[in-house]
């Protein structure tokens, strides 16, 4: 007896009896092509090898299509070409244009269509494909300047026009003079050049160019006059000035002239007590003796220490003895030098580190450096206006030499005026031996002499 197979029940249940109506598109589609002669149409842009920022605006331009592009037979060129440009980037210029190089991609045309399902109309418009490139703005500027120079070189000058007129309408004498000028020109013409273009731009002489190139290569490492002057100034025996100073007090601070270590070791209490008790202080310096009472009574300990430092340098210079064979100066042994100067050993060591070389022999350069420090310290004591007469007597120098030391540290030296003579309490006859050195901003230093060869 055969069994009757039952149908498997559907998992989704019975199918509904009603069917959903679907709106099918129209059986026919009407295609129309739009020509964007007036309004710029859509653009397809590609950026090969370029990361193009999306926030940079591009300004569109339209220009007439060229007829000499590589196009297949029977293919009409587009009515215009698209150009997009932007200079919104600080360093780059972006330019998007159509590239017609004859390749398959350049001949491929792109279209954008809009379909209306209700009317069954499809509108098509051509989408121009452009390629975005970037260029450095400096390169464009250099190309523009090069084109301007080339155009300027092609323009005839007034002298060339005169020579052309002279060769055309001049006398035999004027033509001969013009021909001599052409033959004796520094930059000769190329061999076989057209004689009709004698007055054109000169051709460079390879020998002269090679000579100038060799001179430029040999002098490229030579210092300029300013660099040479700066090197000379740095090597001069004088304290290093502060060239950024705005007032004279900032040019030579005590940290440069004396040093913090020596400044702390200087003791002026005995001077303050002696002046307060009106006791006599024996000194071997006219400069220090004339100013001790005034500076001590003012209560300015800093200026009083600078005055003590000047006395120390004057005595230090007087304690030097001539070296062997009459060359340079040498120091006395430390114990004798300390006894003669009547100062602590730390001050003697500080002076040695500042003014005495490792060899122990002071040359002319070291002596000049010591004198320049004395002059700079004297400016601090006298508020940057110093009568050099007292220092000249203490250091046993000539007027010309002491003036040179003050000039080397940037001072202006002039004879005392009538007001300054009354302040110094000297007569007009006595003022002949006095000179006033003033430190003013800007500083004036002696310039390096340039020796000019005499004509023979």
Secondary structure, DSSP 8 states (H G I E B T S, - for coil): ----------TT-S--S---------SS-EEEEE--SSS---EEEE-TT----TT---EEEEEE--TTS---TT----SEEEEEEE--SSSEEEEEE---SSSHHHH--EEEEEEETTTTEEEEEEEEEEEEEEEEHHHHHHHHHHHHHHHHHHS--HHHHHHHHHHHH--HHHHHHHHHHHHT-SS---TT--GGGTTS-----HHHHHHHHHHHHHSTTS--HHHHHHHHHHHSSS----TT-SSGGGTS-HHHHT-HHHHHH---HHHHHHHHTT-----S-HHHHHHHHHHHHHT-HHHHHHHHHHHHHHHHHHH-EE-GGG-SEE---HHHHHHHHT--HHHHHHHHHHH--TTSEE-HHHHHHHHHHHHHHHHHHTTTEEETHHHHHHHT--HHHHHHHHHHTTEEEE---HHHHHHHT--TTGGGG--EEEE-SS--------------
